Amino acid sequence: MTQQTYVLGLGSNLDDCYVNLRQACDLISQHEQITIIAHSRLYQSPALLLDNAPESWKKDYLNAAIKIATELPPADLLQFIKSIELTMGREAQAARWSPRLIDIDILACQQLCLVTDSLKIPHQELLNRNFALQPLLDVMPDWLHPQNAELNLQNHLQTELGLLDRLPYLLGSPEIMAIINITPDSFAETQQEINYEAKVQQAIDCINQGATVLDIGAESTRPGAERISWQQEWQRLQPFLDTLQVALQQHPSAVNIKLSIDTHHAETVEKVLQYDIAFINDVRGEEADKIAARIKNTKIKYIFMHQLGLQHNQHLSNSIDIIVELKVFAKQKIEQLLSYGLTKQQLIFDVGIGFAKRPTHVRKILQNLQELRQLAVPIMLGHSRKASVYPPLKALEPAQRDLETAIVSALCQREKISYLRVHNVNYTHRALALSQWLQS
C-alpha cells in the first residue's frame, strides 16, 4: 500500500495533560510503520459537555495535532490509536464526553473521503471545532477539505469558529528547564543579596515563555565558589519556595509546572519533600545513597551528572574518547543508583557540559547524542552560557551567550533529548519552535 499522510488530533483533560500528550506522541512514534512529520502548537479549550453534565467534568482540554506518514490502512490506524488510548488508561466504556486521559482522532488524510460504521474521514465535526481545525492547519496549512474545497479554512477558523491562543509549550521538542539561581554568586549573575520577589517573578516569566520545569539552586557551582552547608542552603530555599508556591496558585499555568531542586545535600532533600518536588538535580553525587533513601518509592526523578573536579581543577585529556567515557560512567552510575533502591524510570543523565570537558569533548558529545540515548535513560543538556560549547564564547560575558545557547538547543531539537536546562527560556523556546517548523 502507498504511504499516506494523516493528521491526528490529540486531547487530554485529566491528570498531567501535557505529559499525556507527550506520552501519546512517543507511543505513536514507536510503531515501525509510522513516522511523525510535524507537531502542532498546544491549545487550551473548554470541554464540550452534554446538558446537566457533572460539575467535575468542566475541565479544560489541552489540544494538539500531529502529521504522520504511514502505509497503514485507515481501519488499522484507527485500531492502533485506540489501543494507545487503552494502554494509557482511558476507560473503554466511559460516558460520552466525560473527562479523559487521552483522546486521539483521525482528523484528515490528504483528500481521502471515507465513511464506515466506525470511521469518518475527514472527521465529521472538524469544521465545527476550532480545537481540532486550528492544530490541523498548524501542521497542514494548505489542506483543503475534500468535501468543501472552496471553503477558505483559515478564514472559516477566524470568522466562524474563533482562534484559540497558542500556549508557549511544545510537543516533539525537549522540555525546557529554567535555571533559577537563589544565590548571590552564581555563574550567570552576581548580586549583593537575594531578592526573593524578583526571583519568583523570574520564575513566572520563564513559565510564560515556555518552561515546564523550574530548576532551583541555592548553592553556586561556578569556578571558585565557596561551598555552603545544607543549613545555609535551606535558609535560602525555604523563603523562595514558600513565595513561589503562593505565586503558582495565583498564576496557574495550563500545564503542570514541575519543580526541580539543584542540591547535593541529603538533608536539604529531606526538607524540600514537604513541597511538590518532581526532580532532584544532584551535580556532585557525594550523598547519592542518602538522597536515594529519601526519594525511593516516590515519583521523584533523580538527575545524576558526569563531572570531574567541580571547581574546574581537573580536565579530561583531549585524547580521551568522551562518548566511551560517558557511557561507561553512566552504566556504572545507573547500576549503583539501582542498588540504592531507585528505579530506572527515576533516572536522568546530565552529560555535564562545562564540567571537566574541553570544547573538543563538548563538540563530540553534541555530534553523538543518538549514541548516548542507547543508555535508555532520559538525557539532559546543561549547555547554557558555557564557554566550553564554543571557544569564542570565552570572550563574552555569560549573559551575552544566550544566542549560541539557543542555536545549540535548536540543533539538538530532533535528537530526542528530554530536557534542556537554560537561563534564557525565551530564546530557547523561539529557536526550538522555528527549528520544529522548518523541519516539518
N, C-alpha and C positions, 0 to 999 in steps of 0.2 A: 504494500500500500504506500502511496506517496505521502510525504510529510506535509502536515497541515499546521497552520498557525492558529492557536486558540487564545482567547483571553478568559482567564478565570477570575471571578470576583471572590474576595475573602472578607469575612466579617467576624467580629467577636465582641461580646459584651459581658463576659464572665471572667472573674479572676484577673490575671495579668494579661490583658488583651494584646498588648504589644508582643509579649513573649509568645502568646498563642499564634499570632500571625507569623512570626519568625519561624516557629516550630513547624507550622504547616508548610511554609516555603521550603524548609530543609527536607521535610519528608517527601514533598513532591519532587524535589531535585534529585533524590536518591533513586528514583525509577530510572532504569537504564535506557528506557525509550523516551524519556522526557528531558528537554533542555529548557531551562528558564532563560528567556532572552532579555526581558526587561521587567522592572518593578515600578509600579506607580508610586506616587506620594501617598501619605496617610491622610485620612479624613475622619472627622468625628461627626456622627449624625444621631438624631434621636431614634429610639426604637419604634418600629411600626407595631401598633398594638390593636388587638381586637377590642370591641366595646366591652366595658366592665372588666378589663384585664386587671389582675392584681397590681397594687401599687409597687410591689417589689420587682415587677417586670420593667419598670420605667428606668432602664439603664442605657446610657448612650453606647452606641457601637463605635468601634474603630473599623474603618473600611479601607480596602486597598484592592489592587488588581495586579495580576502578573500575566505577561505574554509568554506563551510557551510554544515550542515546536515539538511535534510528536507524530509518529506513524500510527498511534493507537486509533482505532475507530471510535466514534463518539460514545457508543454504549460501553466500551471497555474503559474509556477515560472516566466516564461517569461512575462506573463501578469502583475504579481506583480511588477517586477523590472521596467517595462515600466511605470507603474503607479507612481512609485517613481520618475522617471525622470520628469514626468509631474508635480508632486507635487512640486518638487524643482525648476520648472520654465523653463525646457527645452522646446523649441518650437517644437511642434509636426510636423510641416511642414517645418522645417529649411532645407536649402540647404545641399546637400551631402557634408560631410567633413568640414562643416562650424564650427566655434568655438562653444563650448557648455559648459554649466554649469556642466553637469554631463553626463557621458556615462557609462552604465552598460551592460556588455555582459556575457552570459554564455559561459565560455571557455571550460569546460570539466565536465564530470560526470562519474567518475570511468572509466570503459571500455565500456560505452554506445556509440553506434553509432546511430545517429538519423538524418534523412533528411526529412524535411517537407517544405512546401512553405514558412513558416515564421521562421524556426529554423533549424540550423545545429549544431550538437554536435558530436565531438569536433568542435570548431569554425573553419570555413574554412580557415582563414588566420593565425591560431595560429602558424604554423611552419615558417611563413614569417615575424613575428613581434616580435622583442626582447622585446618590452614594454608590450607584453602580455605573452610571454613564460617565461621570467625571473621571474616576480612576481608569476606565476603559480608554478614554480619549487621551489620558496621560501616556499610555503605552502604545496606542494606535491612533494618532491624531487624524489621520487621513481616512479612517474607516468610514464606509458608507453602509447604511442599513439596507440589506438586500431587498427588504420588502417596502422600503421607503427611501429610495436612493436620492430623491430630490430634496429631502429634508436636510437642512444645514444643522448638523448635530451640535456644533459649538453654539450657534445662536439659540437653538432649542434649549440647550442646557442653561444658558444665561437668562433668557427671557421667560421660559415656561417653568423650569424646574428650580432655578436659582443655584448660584455657585456656592459650594462649601469652601470654607477656609482650609488651606493646606496646613497640616501640622508640621512642625520642624523636626520630624523624626523620619528616619529612612529604613526601608526594608532592603535586603540584599547588600548591605554595607556593614562594616564593623560598627559596633556600638561605640559611641563617643563617651569617654570617661573624662570628666572635667577635673583638673587639678585645683584643689582649694587648699592653699597653704595657710595654716593658722600658726605662723611663726614670724618672728621679727627679722629672720636672717636666712630666708630661703634662697635657693639658687636663682630664681627669677626676679626676686624683688627684696628690698630691704626697707625697714620702717622702724621708727622709734618704739612704737607699741602697737598691739593688735587692736584694730578697730572692728569689733565683732559685728556691728550693724552693717558696715561696709562689706565685710566678708560674706554675710548672709545675702546681701543684695547681689554680690558677685555670683553666688551660687544660683540665685533665682534667675539672673541674666543668662547664665550658662544653660539652664534648663530651657528657657525660652528660645535659645539659639540652637537647641538640638541635642544637648547632653541627656543621656538616660541614666548615667551613673555619676555620682559625686565622690571623688577620691579625696578624703580629708586627712591631712597630715599635720602634726603639731611638732615634729622634730625634723630639722633640716638635714639633708644628706649631701649638701654642697661640699666641695673641697674645703677642708679646714674647719668645718663646723664642729662646735663642741657637742658632745653627747649630753643628753639630759636624762634625768631619772623618770621613771614612769609616773611618779607623783607630779613632777613638773609638766609632763605631757598631759596628764589628766586635768590639771589646773587650766590648761589652755583649751582642751577639747570640750569639757563639760559645759561651760557657758555658751560656746558656739553651738553645740548640738541642741541644747535647750532652746536657744533662739531660733535655730533652723527648723526645729520641729514645729514651732508655732507658725513660722512663715510658710511652711509647706502646707499646713492646714488652711491658712488664709489664702494661699495661691495654689489651689490644686491643679495638677497637670493632667492632661488627657492620657498620659501613660504613667505607669507606676515607677517613680523615680527611686533608684536603688542607691544606698549609701555604702561606701567603702571606707574603711579606716586603715590608714597607712601607718602601721606600727609594728615594732618587733618585740614589744613588751607584753608578756602574758597577762600581767596584772592589768594593763590597760584594756586588753581584750575582755577580761572579766568585767570591767566597769562598763564598757560600751554595750554589753549584751542586754542592758536594760532598754536600749533603743532598737529600732527595727533596722538592723545591720545586715547587709547582703554579702559583703566581702571583707576579708582581712587581707591587706596587702603588706606582706612581710618581706622587706628588702634585705634583711640580714639573715634570717633563718636561725639565729642563735638559740632561740627558745621555741623552736618548731614543735618539739614534743609537748611542751606545756600548753602552747596555743592549741595544738590539735586536741588535747584532752578537754579543752573548754568548748570546742566547736564541733567535735564529732557527734554524730546522731542529731545534727541540725541540718538546715538547708544552706547554711553559710558557706560560701566558697572561699578557698584559700589560694592566694596568689603567691607563688614562690619564684624567686628571681636568680638568674645566674650572675654572680658578681665576685670579683676578686679585689680585695683591698678597697673597702668602701670610701676611704679617704684618698683614693686615687694614687696611692703609693706603690701599687702593683699594676703591671700591664701584661697582657698576653703577648707572646712573641709574634712577630709578623709572619713567621714561618708556620705557625700552627694552623691546622685545618679547623676553623672556628665552627663549622657545621658539625663535624665529628665531635668536637669538644662539647658543644651544646647538647647534642643527642645523648652522649654518654652521661653528662651531668644530670640531664632531665630524667633519664631512665633510673639512675640511682636514687635521685631525689623522690621520684614517684614511689618507688619501692619502699623507701624509708617512711614516707608520709602514710602510705597504706598500712605499714606496720604500726603506726601510731593510732590507727583507728579511723582515719579519713577514708572516704570513698573516692574513686577516680572521678566521679561526677562532680566532686567538690573542687577539683584541682584546676588551676590556670597557670600557665607558664609564661613568665615575663623574661624575654631573652636578654634583658639587661643592657640595652644600648646606653652607652655613656659610662658604664662601669667596667673598667679593666680592658676596654676594647678600643682599638685604633680604627681610624677611618676605613682601612682596608678590610678589617673584620666586619664593620657595620655594612659596608657595601656588599660583601658576600652574603651576609645574613639577609639583606633586603632582596637579593637576587635569588635566594634559595628558600623562601618561606614555605613553598609547597613541600619541600623535603622535611622541614620541621613539623609540618602538620601530620606527618606519619606517626608522631608521638601519641596521637589520638587524645590529646587534651587541648582545650582552647588555648590560643596563643594571644598574648597581649604585647603591643609595642609601646614603649615609653620613649619615643624618639624626640619628643617636643623640646625645641630650643637647644638640642645637644650639638655641640660643635663637632663631635666625632662622626656625625652624619655626613659632613661635607667640609673639608678643611678650610675653605674661605670663610666659614661662619665664625671662626675664631676671632676675626677682625671686627665682628659685630657684637653689640650688647645682646644679652639673651632675649629681651623683648623685641629685638629687631629681626629675629629669626623665624617669625611665625609664617612668613610666606613659604620658606623652604620646608617647614614642618607640614604645611597644608599640601604642598606638592608631593612629598613622600606619602602622605596619607592617601592621596588620590591614586598614586601609582600602586599602592597596596590594596586598592579597593576590591579587586577581584581575586585576591589571594586567600579569601575566606579567613582572614584574621578576625578574631572575635571582638577584640577591644583595642581602641586607640586612646592612649592616655595623653591628653594635650592641655596646654594652657589656653590657647585661643580657640574656643569652640566655634565661633562664627566662621573663621577662615576654614577650619576643617570641614564643617558641615557644607559650606558652599563648594569646596573642592570635591568632596565626595558626591554631592548632588550633580555637579557638572560632569564628573567622570562617569557616573552612572548613566546620565542622559546620552553622552557621546557614544557609549558602548552598547546602547540599546538598539 
